Amino acid sequence: MRSLIQQMILIYFICAVAVSAQDDYKKWLESQRKEFQNFLSEDDKKFIGFLEQEWKEFALLAGEKPDQQPKPVKIPQASVKEPVKSKPEVVRIQPPKSVSEKPQQKQPQNIEPDQKGDLPADPNTATISFPFFTSEEKLSIPMSLSVTPSQDLSVKTIADFYKNTANTNYKKTLENIIHRKTEMALNDWGYILYLKSLAEKIYPDNNDNRHLLVWFWLIKSGYKAKVGIINGSVRLFLPTKNKLYGIPYFAGSDDARLFVFNLDNLGERIEGSLLSYNEDYPEAVKLIDMNIEQSPRISDDFITRELTFTYEGKKYLLAVEYDVSAVHFYKYYPYSNLEIYFNAAVSECFAGNIISQLKEITKNLSSPSAANIILRFVQTAFDYKTDDVNFGREKPLFPEETIHYQFSDCEDRSVLFAYLVKNVLDLPVIGVDYPGHVATAVLFNTVVDGDKVRYNNKHYTICDPTYINAYIGMSQEEFRNAAIENLIELR
């Protein structure tokens, strides 16, 4: 009898605990529901009011065209005499092992649904996986984001999209996104592409919703982004700190240029009428900055390319390692002003590898002699082809892209040469932008003969990475007395 009573007491105790736990869980769920219903801030409510008002038409302007002076199809060669050997001495530089050895690839952060002490995982979130270039990402998102809104596009459905999304527990997701942005050293454009990749996973079959979700997250990240309707589709409008070429734009209420993007087709020719709203979200004040202060660290995906060049009877072989994930990242980078390319950071892998090899080649040489070797490397280690032939569009290359692609033209080589001179020789260097051509000029620490340009009351010596076999101080004939449009200082 005593045993039966003890069993009954135990069963009662278990049931009481279970009921208590269930009650606690129900209370927690109810508190979550109430919390979700109160996400709208006063700024959100005012902004939704603006979105629900009548939108206005803006004039869509064609993208500004870059330098229209055509580049030469075939580049000139300088008439210089060099030592000729039937069998030139071969100099192979061994890359440092500490640079060329690949570290273990970082795994993307696995972000699991939130936990509330001993309570079950938040049923309102789900963990999703999506590709971002060569990385596989995982993020926890509010499940309500995956519910497709109305397919009928209108001002009202856009306002409803914002309201519904703002009413989800998006803040934790946004914190995780920004955390990954920091981990991968993404600049503002990289952040946009990351949001685009995530939006593609959430809305795989709805272009409009993808643009709206990227817009929402940009606004909530403090960026001054807008959306509107062009020819029955949603497009993203972004004001930038930098000049962009070839991308249509319109003037906003403050006369700032808002560039128009179709994130699903960055090369799309966008034309037609444009409908959007006037007001900005109160806390969204940042402009998109295209500068690359850090090279993106998307994954440890390295490739080695062997490059050769001959200088004064010696044949040099370099094994140059670079980050191919950065090359993928830059493939459709919007055509920006040249300052962006001349001052872009490169990956640690590439920097340590190529700089160490060129320092080994140029050690114990005067700075002019060392510059001549680097100049010959950039002039002759790559094949020449203009961008319109190579890519079908104008596309300046970042340094690692020039190493990656078989062909390059004048601004690509100038960007690479300027980077190498600055980091191998520690000399001031500027980009020299002529109509139809880009070269460089170097401020040497000794007297050097040849063509000069004056910058900040100092005389820089012309170094042309596209004038094959030319030495420092030699300009191409047609540019010797040409007007210079811009001198670009490296920071």
C-alpha positions as CSV (number, residue, x, y, z in Angstrom):
1,M,0.0,0.0,0.0
2,R,2.8,2.4,0.9
3,S,4.5,1.7,-2.4
4,L,1.3,2.5,-4.3
5,I,0.9,5.8,-2.5
6,Q,4.5,6.7,-3.2
7,Q,4.0,5.9,-6.9
8,M,0.8,8.1,-7.0
9,I,2.7,11.0,-5.3
10,L,5.5,10.6,-7.8
11,I,3.1,10.6,-10.8
12,Y,1.4,13.7,-9.4
13,F,4.7,15.5,-8.9
14,I,5.8,14.7,-12.5
15,C,2.4,15.9,-13.9
16,A,2.6,19.1,-11.9
17,V,6.1,19.8,-13.1
18,A,5.0,19.1,-16.7
19,V,2.0,21.3,-16.4
20,S,4.1,24.0,-14.8
21,A,6.7,23.8,-17.6
22,Q,4.0,23.9,-20.2
23,D,2.4,26.9,-18.5
24,D,5.8,28.6,-18.5
25,Y,6.3,27.8,-22.1
26,K,2.9,29.2,-23.0
27,K,3.6,32.4,-21.0
28,W,6.9,32.8,-22.9
29,L,5.2,32.3,-26.2
30,E,2.6,34.8,-25.3
31,S,5.2,37.3,-24.2
32,Q,7.0,36.7,-27.5
33,R,3.8,37.3,-29.5
34,K,3.2,40.6,-27.6
35,E,6.8,41.6,-28.2
36,F,6.5,40.9,-31.9
37,Q,3.4,43.1,-32.1
38,N,5.2,46.1,-30.6
39,F,8.3,46.2,-32.8
40,L,7.1,49.3,-34.7
41,S,8.9,52.3,-33.4
42,E,7.6,55.8,-33.8
43,D,10.0,56.3,-36.7
44,D,8.6,53.2,-38.3
45,K,5.1,54.4,-38.0
46,K,5.9,57.8,-39.5
47,F,7.9,56.2,-42.3
48,I,5.1,53.8,-43.1
49,G,2.8,56.8,-43.3
50,F,5.1,58.4,-45.8
51,L,5.2,55.2,-47.9
52,E,1.4,55.0,-47.9
53,Q,1.1,58.5,-49.3
54,E,1.0,59.2,-53.0
55,W,4.4,58.7,-54.7
56,K,5.8,60.9,-57.4
57,E,7.5,60.4,-60.7
58,F,11.2,61.2,-61.1
59,A,13.2,61.7,-64.3
60,L,15.6,58.8,-64.9
61,L,18.9,60.0,-66.3
62,A,21.4,57.9,-68.3
63,G,24.5,56.9,-66.4
64,E,27.5,59.2,-66.7
65,K,29.9,58.0,-69.3
66,P,33.6,57.6,-68.4
67,D,36.5,58.8,-70.6
68,Q,35.2,58.5,-74.2
69,Q,38.6,58.8,-75.8
70,P,39.2,55.3,-77.4
71,K,42.2,53.3,-76.1
72,P,44.7,51.9,-78.6
73,V,44.0,48.4,-79.9
74,K,47.7,47.7,-80.0
75,I,50.1,49.3,-77.5
76,P,53.4,50.8,-78.6
77,Q,56.9,49.5,-77.9
78,A,59.8,51.8,-76.9
79,S,62.9,51.7,-79.1
80,V,65.5,50.8,-76.6
81,K,68.6,48.5,-76.6
82,E,69.0,45.9,-74.0
83,P,71.7,43.2,-73.6
84,V,70.7,40.2,-75.8
85,K,71.7,36.6,-74.7
86,S,70.9,33.5,-76.6
87,K,70.2,31.8,-73.3
88,P,69.2,34.4,-70.7
89,E,70.0,33.7,-67.1
90,V,66.8,32.4,-65.4
91,V,66.1,33.8,-61.9
92,R,63.4,32.0,-60.0
93,I,62.3,33.6,-56.8
94,Q,61.0,31.2,-54.1
95,P,57.9,32.6,-52.3
96,P,58.1,32.6,-48.5
97,K,56.6,29.5,-47.0
98,S,54.9,31.5,-44.3
99,V,52.9,33.2,-47.0
100,S,52.3,30.5,-49.5
101,E,51.1,27.8,-47.1
102,K,47.4,27.9,-47.0
103,P,45.8,28.3,-43.5
104,Q,42.8,26.2,-42.5
105,Q,39.7,27.7,-44.1
106,K,37.4,29.3,-41.6
107,Q,34.0,27.8,-41.3
108,P,31.0,30.1,-41.4
109,Q,29.5,30.9,-38.1
110,N,26.7,28.4,-37.3
111,I,24.1,30.6,-35.7
112,E,21.4,28.5,-34.0
113,P,17.9,29.7,-33.0
114,D,17.8,31.7,-29.8
115,Q,17.5,29.8,-26.5
116,K,15.5,31.1,-23.5
117,G,17.3,29.4,-20.6
118,D,15.9,25.8,-20.4
119,L,13.0,26.6,-22.6
120,P,12.7,25.2,-26.2
121,A,14.2,27.0,-29.1
122,D,12.3,30.0,-30.4
123,P,9.7,28.5,-32.7
124,N,9.4,31.8,-34.6
125,T,12.9,31.4,-36.1
126,A,14.6,29.0,-38.5
127,T,18.2,28.5,-39.5
128,I,18.9,28.7,-43.3
129,S,22.0,28.1,-45.4
130,F,22.9,30.1,-48.5
131,P,26.0,30.6,-50.7
132,F,28.0,33.8,-50.7
133,F,30.6,33.5,-53.4
134,T,32.9,30.7,-52.2
135,S,31.5,30.6,-48.6
136,E,28.5,28.7,-47.3
137,E,26.6,30.9,-44.8
138,K,24.2,30.0,-42.0
139,L,21.8,32.5,-40.3
140,S,18.8,32.4,-38.1
141,I,15.9,34.4,-39.4
142,P,12.3,35.1,-38.4
143,M,10.1,32.6,-40.0
144,S,7.6,35.3,-41.0
145,L,10.2,36.6,-43.5
146,S,9.8,33.5,-45.6
147,V,6.0,34.2,-46.0
148,T,5.6,35.7,-49.5
149,P,3.5,38.9,-49.5
150,S,1.1,39.8,-52.1
151,Q,2.3,39.3,-55.7
152,D,0.4,42.5,-56.9
153,L,3.0,45.3,-56.9
154,S,1.7,48.7,-55.7
155,V,2.6,51.5,-53.4
156,K,0.4,49.8,-50.8
157,T,2.1,46.4,-51.0
158,I,5.5,48.0,-50.6
159,A,4.3,49.9,-47.5
160,D,2.8,46.6,-46.2
161,F,6.0,44.8,-46.9
162,Y,7.9,47.3,-44.8
163,K,5.3,47.1,-42.0
164,N,5.2,43.3,-41.9
165,T,9.0,43.0,-41.9
166,A,9.4,45.6,-39.2
167,N,6.9,43.6,-37.1
168,T,9.2,40.6,-37.1
169,N,12.1,39.9,-34.7
170,Y,14.6,41.1,-37.4
171,K,17.0,42.7,-35.0
172,K,18.8,39.5,-33.9
173,T,19.2,38.5,-37.6
174,L,20.6,41.9,-38.4
175,E,23.1,41.7,-35.6
176,N,24.3,38.4,-37.0
177,I,24.5,39.7,-40.5
178,I,26.6,42.7,-39.4
179,H,28.8,40.3,-37.4
180,R,29.5,38.4,-40.6
181,K,30.1,41.6,-42.5
182,T,32.8,42.5,-40.0
183,E,34.3,39.0,-40.0
184,M,34.6,39.0,-43.7
185,A,35.8,42.6,-43.9
186,L,33.1,43.5,-46.4
187,N,32.8,47.1,-47.5
188,D,29.4,48.7,-48.2
189,W,29.1,47.1,-51.6
190,G,30.0,43.7,-50.2
191,Y,27.4,44.2,-47.5
192,I,24.8,44.8,-50.2
193,L,25.8,41.7,-52.1
194,Y,25.6,39.7,-48.8
195,L,22.1,40.9,-48.2
196,K,21.2,40.1,-51.8
197,S,22.5,36.5,-51.4
198,L,20.4,36.1,-48.2
199,A,17.4,37.6,-49.9
200,E,17.7,35.2,-52.8
201,K,17.5,32.3,-50.3
202,I,14.4,33.7,-48.6
203,Y,12.6,34.8,-51.8
204,P,14.0,32.6,-54.6
205,D,11.1,33.2,-56.9
206,N,10.3,36.9,-56.3
207,N,12.6,39.6,-57.6
208,D,10.6,42.4,-56.1
209,N,10.6,40.9,-52.6
210,R,14.3,40.4,-52.8
211,H,14.9,44.1,-53.5
212,L,12.5,45.1,-50.8
213,L,14.2,43.0,-48.2
214,V,17.6,44.3,-49.1
215,W,16.2,47.9,-48.9
216,F,14.7,47.2,-45.5
217,W,17.9,45.8,-44.0
218,L,19.9,48.7,-45.5
219,I,17.6,51.2,-43.9
220,K,17.8,49.4,-40.6
221,S,21.6,49.4,-40.9
222,G,21.5,53.2,-41.2
223,Y,22.0,53.5,-45.0
224,K,20.1,56.1,-47.0
225,A,18.6,53.6,-49.4
226,K,15.3,53.8,-51.4
227,V,13.2,51.7,-53.6
228,G,10.8,52.5,-56.4
229,I,8.9,51.1,-59.3
230,I,10.3,51.1,-62.8
231,N,8.3,49.4,-65.6
232,G,6.3,47.3,-63.1
233,S,9.3,46.1,-61.1
234,V,11.0,47.1,-57.9
235,R,14.5,48.6,-58.2
236,L,16.9,49.7,-55.5
237,F,18.1,53.3,-55.4
238,L,21.4,54.0,-53.7
239,P,23.2,57.4,-53.1
240,T,27.0,56.9,-52.9
241,K,30.0,58.9,-51.7
242,N,31.8,58.1,-54.9
243,K,31.2,58.7,-58.6
244,L,29.8,55.8,-60.5
245,Y,29.8,55.4,-64.3
246,G,27.3,53.8,-66.6
247,I,24.6,53.4,-64.0
248,P,21.4,55.3,-64.4
249,Y,20.3,57.7,-61.7
250,F,17.8,60.3,-60.6
251,A,18.1,63.4,-58.4
252,G,16.4,63.0,-55.0
253,S,14.7,65.7,-53.0
254,D,18.2,67.0,-51.9
255,D,19.5,66.8,-55.5
256,A,21.8,64.0,-54.5
257,R,22.2,61.3,-57.1
258,L,20.5,58.0,-56.4
259,F,21.9,55.2,-58.6
260,V,19.4,52.6,-59.8
261,F,20.3,48.9,-59.4
262,N,18.7,45.7,-60.4
263,L,20.6,43.4,-58.1
264,D,19.6,40.3,-60.1
265,N,21.2,41.7,-63.2
266,L,23.8,44.3,-62.5
267,G,24.5,44.9,-66.2
268,E,20.8,45.5,-67.0
269,R,20.0,48.5,-69.2
270,I,17.4,50.3,-67.1
271,E,15.1,52.7,-68.8
272,G,11.5,54.0,-68.4
273,S,9.4,55.9,-65.9
274,L,10.3,55.9,-62.2
275,L,8.0,56.1,-59.3
276,S,9.3,56.6,-55.7
277,Y,8.7,58.5,-52.5
278,N,10.3,61.7,-51.2
279,E,11.0,61.1,-47.5
280,D,14.0,59.3,-46.0
281,Y,13.9,57.0,-43.0
282,P,14.9,59.3,-40.1
283,E,17.9,57.2,-38.9
284,A,19.1,56.2,-42.4
285,V,21.8,58.8,-43.1
286,K,24.9,56.9,-44.4
287,L,25.9,57.0,-48.0
288,I,27.2,53.9,-49.7
289,D,31.0,54.0,-49.8
290,M,32.7,52.1,-52.6
291,N,36.2,52.4,-51.1
292,I,38.0,49.2,-50.1
293,E,39.8,49.8,-46.9
294,Q,40.2,46.1,-46.3
295,S,40.3,43.2,-48.8
296,P,37.3,41.0,-48.4
297,R,38.0,37.8,-46.4
298,I,35.3,35.6,-47.8
299,S,37.2,32.3,-47.8
300,D,40.8,31.1,-48.0
301,D,40.6,30.2,-51.6
302,F,44.1,30.8,-53.1
303,I,45.5,30.3,-56.6
304,T,49.1,30.6,-57.8
305,R,49.9,32.0,-61.2
306,E,53.4,31.8,-62.6
307,L,54.5,35.0,-64.4
308,T,57.7,35.6,-66.3
309,F,59.5,38.6,-67.7
310,T,62.9,39.4,-69.1
311,Y,65.1,42.4,-68.1
312,E,68.6,43.2,-69.2
313,G,69.5,39.6,-70.1
314,K,67.8,37.9,-67.1
315,K,64.6,36.0,-67.2
316,Y,62.6,36.2,-64.0
317,L,60.0,33.7,-62.8
318,L,57.5,34.7,-60.1
319,A,54.9,32.4,-58.5
320,V,52.2,34.9,-57.5
321,E,49.5,33.8,-55.1
322,Y,46.3,35.6,-54.8
323,D,42.8,35.3,-53.3
324,V,40.4,34.0,-56.0
325,S,37.4,34.7,-53.9
326,A,38.3,38.4,-54.0
327,V,38.4,38.1,-57.8
328,H,34.9,36.7,-57.8
329,F,33.8,39.5,-55.5
330,Y,35.1,42.2,-57.9
331,K,33.7,40.7,-61.1
332,Y,30.7,43.0,-61.2
333,Y,32.0,45.8,-59.1
334,P,30.3,49.0,-60.2
335,Y,32.6,51.2,-62.3
336,S,33.8,53.8,-59.9
337,N,36.3,56.7,-60.0
338,L,39.9,55.7,-60.4
339,E,40.8,56.7,-56.8
340,I,38.9,53.6,-55.7
341,Y,41.2,51.2,-57.6
342,F,44.5,53.0,-56.9
343,N,43.8,53.0,-53.2
344,A,42.2,49.6,-52.7
345,A,43.5,47.2,-50.1
346,V,44.7,43.7,-51.3
347,S,44.6,40.4,-49.5
348,E,47.3,39.6,-47.0
349,C,48.1,36.5,-49.1
350,F,48.8,38.5,-52.2
351,A,50.6,41.4,-50.5
352,G,53.1,39.2,-48.7
353,N,53.7,37.0,-51.6
354,I,54.3,39.4,-54.5
355,I,56.0,42.1,-52.4
356,S,58.5,39.6,-50.8
357,Q,59.5,38.3,-54.3
358,L,60.0,41.7,-55.8
359,K,61.9,42.9,-52.8
360,E,64.2,39.9,-53.3
361,I,64.7,40.8,-56.9
362,T,65.4,44.5,-56.3
363,K,67.5,44.3,-53.1
364,N,70.7,46.3,-53.2
365,L,69.6,48.3,-56.2
366,S,69.0,52.0,-56.4
367,S,65.4,53.1,-56.4
368,P,65.4,54.0,-60.1
369,S,66.9,50.7,-61.1
370,A,64.5,48.8,-58.9
371,A,61.6,50.8,-60.4
372,N,62.7,49.9,-63.9
373,I,62.6,46.2,-63.0
374,I,59.1,46.5,-61.6
375,L,58.0,48.5,-64.6
376,R,59.3,45.9,-67.0
377,F,57.4,43.2,-65.0
378,V,54.1,45.0,-65.3
379,Q,54.7,45.9,-68.9
380,T,55.5,42.4,-70.2
381,A,54.2,39.7,-67.9
382,F,50.6,40.3,-69.1
383,D,48.9,40.4,-72.5
384,Y,47.2,43.6,-73.6
385,K,43.5,43.9,-74.5
386,T,41.0,46.7,-74.1
387,D,38.1,46.2,-71.7
388,D,35.4,46.4,-74.4
389,V,37.1,43.4,-76.2
390,N,38.0,41.6,-73.0
391,F,34.8,42.1,-70.9
392,G,32.3,43.7,-73.3
393,R,32.3,46.8,-71.0
394,E,34.6,49.2,-69.4
395,K,36.0,47.5,-66.3
396,P,39.1,48.8,-64.4
397,L,40.8,45.9,-62.5
398,F,41.9,45.7,-59.0
399,P,45.5,44.4,-58.5
400,E,44.6,40.8,-57.9
401,E,42.3,40.8,-60.9
402,T,45.2,41.9,-63.1
403,I,47.1,38.9,-61.8
404,H,44.1,36.6,-62.4
405,Y,43.0,37.6,-65.9
406,Q,45.1,36.9,-69.0
407,F,44.5,40.4,-70.5
408,S,44.7,43.9,-69.0
409,D,44.9,47.5,-70.3
410,C,46.5,50.8,-69.2
411,E,44.6,51.6,-66.0
412,D,44.8,48.0,-64.8
413,R,48.6,48.0,-65.1
414,S,48.9,51.5,-63.7
415,V,47.0,50.5,-60.6
416,L,49.2,47.4,-60.1
417,F,52.4,49.2,-60.7
418,A,51.5,52.0,-58.3
419,Y,50.7,49.5,-55.6
420,L,54.0,47.7,-56.1
421,V,56.1,50.8,-56.1
422,K,54.5,52.1,-53.0
423,N,54.8,48.8,-51.1
424,V,58.1,47.4,-52.5
425,L,60.1,50.7,-52.8
426,D,58.2,52.8,-50.3
427,L,58.1,55.8,-52.8
428,P,55.3,58.3,-53.3
429,V,53.4,57.5,-56.6
430,I,50.4,59.1,-58.4
431,G,48.1,58.0,-61.2
432,V,48.3,60.2,-64.3
433,D,44.9,60.3,-66.1
434,Y,45.1,61.5,-69.7
435,P,42.2,61.4,-72.2
436,G,42.2,57.8,-73.4
437,H,45.1,56.7,-71.3
438,V,46.3,56.1,-67.7
439,A,50.0,56.0,-66.6
440,T,51.8,56.7,-63.3
441,A,54.5,59.0,-62.0
442,V,56.9,58.4,-59.1
443,L,58.7,60.8,-56.7
444,F,62.2,59.4,-56.6
445,N,64.6,60.2,-53.8
446,T,67.4,60.9,-56.3
447,V,67.8,62.9,-59.5
448,V,66.2,61.0,-62.5
449,D,66.2,62.2,-66.1
450,G,63.1,62.0,-68.2
451,D,59.5,63.3,-68.5
452,K,58.0,64.8,-65.3
453,V,54.7,66.0,-64.0
454,R,54.3,68.5,-61.2
455,Y,52.2,67.6,-58.2
456,N,52.1,69.4,-54.8
457,N,55.2,71.5,-56.0
458,K,57.2,68.4,-56.5
459,H,58.4,66.8,-59.8
460,Y,57.2,63.2,-60.3
461,T,58.9,61.1,-63.0
462,I,56.6,59.4,-65.6
463,C,56.5,55.6,-65.5
464,D,54.2,54.1,-68.1
465,P,53.3,50.4,-67.5
466,T,51.7,50.1,-70.9
467,Y,54.6,51.5,-72.9
468,I,56.4,48.2,-73.6
469,N,60.1,48.1,-72.8
470,A,60.1,51.8,-71.8
471,Y,62.2,52.9,-68.9
472,I,61.2,55.3,-66.2
473,G,61.0,58.9,-67.5
474,M,59.8,57.8,-70.9
475,S,56.3,58.9,-72.0
476,Q,54.4,57.7,-75.1
477,E,54.9,60.2,-77.8
478,E,51.2,61.1,-78.2
479,F,50.9,61.8,-74.4
480,R,54.2,63.7,-73.9
481,N,52.5,67.1,-74.2
482,A,48.9,66.0,-73.7
483,A,46.6,67.6,-71.2
484,I,46.2,65.7,-68.0
485,E,42.6,65.3,-66.7
486,N,43.4,64.2,-63.2
487,L,46.3,63.3,-60.9
488,I,45.5,60.6,-58.4
489,E,47.3,60.4,-55.1
490,L,47.7,57.2,-53.3
491,R,46.8,57.5,-49.6
